[in-house]
């Protein structure tokens, strides 16, 4: 039987190096034998050219140099390409910013929209009304809405009603043989694809300053997102031994850095459901994380070490505790690992997407 065709918009480019793209990439990997996937991408987010990769097709549009307009240009290019080809059975959108395309897709295609975050991050606070309009379109026109956050799902369930589903993110179990050797070892690690205020790196550095920490610290991620915030972090780093690695797109190298860490600090202020947190846990690395709802929905006090969100003094105390209780940290890391293996592997998550795709295709 000929496979049904699914167009994917919003991942921006594969291989993935961000949370949402990682979600989409793994869903495709699990389901590519059952559906014919086409991923729409922009050259700002992938080094690949248009072609077939690992069982799926990727159409890559050339980026434009005006960074703030590039993503809109990408969405419009994807929209017109799909409308003129008109060969898909389902359009799978990622991100609420793609919701305006539903105005054009609704009559011709079945649509699924995955929300990776409901709250507009501070970087886009001046576009509040734009996001409000996008949400209105999304709730009205998308055939199915999938939310990765249990908390955000409860916030919008009255607006989306029967079309809303909660499906969390997942992980792939990485084997030690898949990792590479790096020179560093036994450091405290912070990592985020985009290092912005909401990720809380300043809280992390303030806590380390407060205990006059002399050990090695590694920060992984793109530091250029917010220029003012970058200056703040570099100022905080002057009395610390911080190595800013930059964004690592190669997953093998990224996981190798994670695996060599003493523990991972995750001070994020706002999350839907963090892929980074799941990936760290899948490598059995002890975690100290903020007690925001998104984190406590997944893990409990026997699996990670929580600190009070946005409180560097409490984080300071938890870091001191971790340093003095190595065996305890290893024990809770093992507990967290067992949970994600049982509940959050991609094969289990992808089956839930498969049910939704099939129900749409069968008219349910």
C-alpha positions in Angstrom: 0.0 0.0 0.0 1.3 3.4 -0.9 2.3 5.4 2.1 0.4 8.5 3.1 2.3 11.8 2.7 2.9 14.2 5.6 4.5 17.6 5.2 6.3 19.0 8.3 6.7 22.7 8.8 8.4 24.4 11.8 11.4 22.2 12.5 13.3 24.6 10.3 16.0 22.1 9.5 17.5 18.6 10.2 19.6 17.2 11.7 18.2 18.8 14.8 20.1 20.9 17.3 17.1 22.5 19.1 14.4 21.0 21.3 11.4 21.2 18.9 13.5 19.9 16.0 14.7 17.0 18.1 11.1 16.1 18.8 10.1 16.2 15.1 13.2 14.3 14.0 12.6 11.4 16.4 8.9 11.1 15.4 9.9 10.9 11.8 12.7 8.4 12.6 10.2 6.1 14.3 7.4 6.5 11.8 9.2 6.9 8.4 8.4 3.3 7.4 4.7 4.0 7.7 4.4 7.5 6.3 6.2 9.5 3.5 7.6 12.6 5.3 8.7 15.8 3.7 10.4 18.3 6.0 10.4 22.0 5.0 13.6 23.7 6.1 15.7 26.9 5.8 19.5 27.0 5.2 19.9 29.1 8.4 19.1 26.0 10.4 20.7 23.1 8.3 23.8 22.5 6.2 21.9 20.0 4.1 20.6 20.7 0.6 17.2 19.7 -0.8 17.2 15.9 -1.1 16.4 12.6 0.5 18.0 11.9 3.9 17.7 8.8 6.1 14.3 7.9 4.7 12.6 11.3 4.5 12.7 14.2 2.0 13.9 17.6 3.0 13.2 20.8 1.0 15.6 23.5 2.0 14.9 27.2 1.1 17.7 29.6 0.9 17.8 31.9 3.9 17.5 35.7 3.6 20.0 37.9 5.4 17.5 39.9 7.5 17.5 37.5 10.5 14.2 38.8 12.0 12.4 38.2 8.7 14.0 34.9 7.8 11.6 32.7 9.7 8.5 34.4 8.2 10.0 34.0 4.8 10.6 30.3 5.5 7.0 29.9 6.6 5.7 31.7 3.5 7.9 29.7 1.2 6.7 26.4 2.8 3.1 27.5 2.5 3.2 28.4 -1.2 5.2 25.2 -2.1 2.6 23.0 -0.4 -0.3 24.9 -2.0 1.1 24.6 -5.5 2.1 21.0 -5.1 -1.1 19.9 -3.2 0.2 16.3 -2.8 0.0 15.8 1.0 -2.5 14.0 3.2 -1.6 15.7 6.5 0.3 18.9 7.3 2.1 18.7 10.6 3.0 22.1 12.1 5.4 22.6 14.9 5.2 25.9 16.9 2.3 28.3 17.3 4.1 30.8 15.1 3.2 28.6 12.1 -0.6 28.8 12.9 -1.4 31.5 10.3 -0.7 28.9 7.6 -3.9 27.1 8.8 -5.9 29.9 7.1 -4.8 28.5 3.8 -4.5 24.8 4.7 -7.8 24.2 6.4 -10.0 23.5 3.3 -7.5 21.2 1.5 -5.6 19.3 4.2 -5.9 17.5 7.5 -3.7 19.4 10.0 -1.9 18.5 13.3 -0.1 21.2 15.3 2.4 20.4 18.0 2.9 23.1 20.6 6.3 23.1 22.2 5.6 26.2 24.3 2.4 28.3 24.9 3.9 31.3 26.6 5.8 33.7 24.3 9.3 34.1 25.6 10.6 37.5 26.7 12.5 37.9 23.5 9.2 38.3 21.7 7.2 40.2 24.3 6.6 43.1 21.9 4.7 40.8 19.6 2.1 39.8 22.2 -0.9 40.6 20.0 0.5 38.7 17.1 0.8 35.5 19.3 -2.7 36.1 20.6 -4.0 36.1 17.0 -2.0 33.1 16.2 -3.5 31.2 19.1 -7.0 32.2 18.0 -6.4 30.8 14.5 -4.8 27.7 16.0 -7.6 26.8 18.3 -10.2 27.4 15.6 -8.7 25.8 12.6 -6.2 23.0 13.5 -7.8 19.5 13.3 -5.6 18.3 16.2 -3.5 20.1 18.7 -0.7 18.3 20.6 0.9 19.9 23.6 4.2 18.6 25.1 3.4 20.3 28.4 0.9 18.9 30.9 0.5 22.3 32.5 0.0 24.2 29.3 -2.5 21.6 28.1 -4.6 22.3 31.2 -4.5 26.0 30.4 -5.9 25.7 26.9 -8.1 22.7 27.1 -11.3 24.8 27.3 -10.3 26.7 24.1 -9.2 23.6 22.1 -11.7 21.2 23.7 -11.9 17.7 22.1 -9.1 18.3 19.6 -6.4 18.7 22.3 -4.0 15.9 23.3 -1.1 15.8 25.8 1.9 13.9 24.4 5.2 14.5 26.2 8.7 14.5 24.6 10.9 11.5 24.6 14.5 10.3 24.6 16.7 7.9 22.8 19.0 5.8 25.0 22.6 6.5 24.1 25.2 3.8 24.5 28.7 4.6 25.8 30.2 3.2 22.5 28.4 6.0 20.6 30.3 8.8 22.5 33.7 10.3 21.6 36.6 11.2 23.8 37.0 14.8 25.1 39.8 16.3 27.2 37.6 17.8 30.0 36.2 15.9 32.9 34.5 16.3 36.3 33.0 19.8 35.6 29.7 21.4 36.4 27.6 21.7 33.2 25.0 24.2 31.9 23.6 23.7 28.4 20.9 25.3 26.3 20.6 25.7 22.5 19.9 29.4 22.9 21.3 31.0 26.0 18.7 33.6 26.9 17.4 35.1 30.1 14.7 32.5 30.6 17.2 29.7 30.7 18.6 31.1 34.0 22.4 30.9 33.3 22.8 34.1 35.4 21.2 32.3 38.4 23.7 29.4 37.9 26.7 31.7 37.8 25.5 33.8 40.7 25.2 30.7 42.8 28.8 29.6 41.9 30.1 33.1 42.7 28.4 33.0 46.1 30.3 29.8 47.1 33.6 31.1 45.5 33.6 28.0 43.3 37.1 27.2 41.9 36.3 24.1 39.8 35.8 23.9 36.1 32.5 25.1 34.6 31.3 24.4 31.1 28.5 26.4 29.4 27.2 25.0 26.1 25.0 27.0 23.7 24.5 30.0 21.5 25.5 33.1 23.6 24.7 35.6 20.8 20.9 35.6 21.2 20.6 38.6 23.6 23.6 41.0 23.5 22.8 42.6 26.8 22.4 39.3 28.5 25.7 38.0 27.0 27.6 41.0 28.6 25.9 40.2 31.9 27.1 36.6 31.8 30.6 37.4 30.8 30.8 39.9 33.7 29.7 37.2 36.1 32.2 34.8 34.7 35.3 36.9 35.4 35.9 35.4 38.8 34.9 31.9 37.7 36.6 29.2 35.7 34.0 29.1 32.9 34.6 27.7 29.5 32.0 28.8 26.9 31.9 26.1 24.3 29.3 27.6 22.0 26.4 25.8 20.3 27.1 22.2 19.6 25.0 20.8 16.7 26.7 17.4 16.7 24.6 15.3 19.1 27.4 12.8 19.6 29.8 15.5 20.7 27.1 17.2 22.8 26.2 13.9 24.6 29.9 13.3 25.1 30.3 16.6 27.0 27.2 15.7 29.1 28.4 12.3 29.9 31.7 13.6 31.4 30.0 16.1 33.7 30.0 15.8 37.4 26.4 17.0 37.4 24.1 19.2 35.3 22.5 22.4 36.5 19.2 23.3 34.9 18.0 26.7 36.3 15.4 27.4 33.6 12.6 29.8 34.6 10.1 28.8 31.8 9.8 25.4 30.0 7.1 23.4 28.3 9.0 20.1 28.6 12.7 20.3 28.2 14.4 17.9 25.8 17.8 18.8 27.3 16.7 17.7 30.7 15.5 14.3 29.4 18.7 13.8 27.4 20.9 14.5 30.4 18.9 12.1 32.5 19.1 9.4 29.8 22.9 9.6 30.2 22.6 9.0 34.0 24.1 12.4 35.0 22.8 13.8 38.3 20.6 16.9 37.8 20.0 20.0 40.0 17.0 21.8 38.5 14.5 24.6 39.2 11.3 23.5 40.8 9.1 24.9 38.0 5.9 22.9 37.2 7.3 21.5 33.9 10.2 19.8 35.7 8.1 18.6 38.7 5.6 17.1 36.3 8.2 14.7 35.0 10.5 14.1 38.0 10.2 13.9 41.8 12.6 14.6 44.7 14.0 11.0 44.5 15.1 11.5 40.9 16.5 15.1 40.7 17.7 17.7 43.2 15.3 20.6 43.1 16.0 24.2 44.1 13.6 27.1 44.4 13.2 28.7 41.0 15.0 32.1 40.4 16.7 31.8 43.8 20.5 31.6 43.5 20.9 31.3 47.2 18.9 28.1 47.3 20.8 26.9 44.2 24.0 27.6 46.1 23.0 25.4 49.0 22.0 22.6 46.6 25.3 22.8 44.8 27.1 22.5 48.1 24.9 19.5 49.0 25.7 17.8 45.7 29.4 18.3 46.2 29.3 16.7 49.6 26.9 13.8 48.7 28.2 12.2 45.6 26.7 8.8 46.2 23.3 10.3 46.8 23.4 12.2 43.5 24.4 9.0 41.7 21.5 7.2 43.3 18.8 9.8 42.2 20.3 9.9 38.7 19.8 6.2 38.5 16.2 6.6 39.6 15.5 9.3 37.0 17.1 7.1 34.3 14.8 4.2 35.1 11.8 6.5 34.9 12.6 7.8 31.4 13.4 4.3 30.1 10.0 3.1 31.3 7.9 6.0 30.2 9.6 8.4 27.8 11.4 6.5 25.0 10.6 7.7 21.4 9.1 4.4 20.3 6.3 4.8 23.0 5.8 8.5 22.1 5.7 8.0 18.4 2.9 5.4 18.7 0.7 8.1 20.2 1.4 10.3 17.1 0.7 7.3 14.8 -2.8 6.9 16.4 -3.6 10.5 15.8 -2.3 10.4 12.2 -4.3 7.3 11.4 -7.5 8.6 13.0 -7.3 11.8 10.9 -6.6 9.8 7.7 -9.6 7.6 8.5 -11.9 10.6 9.1 -12.2 10.1 12.8 
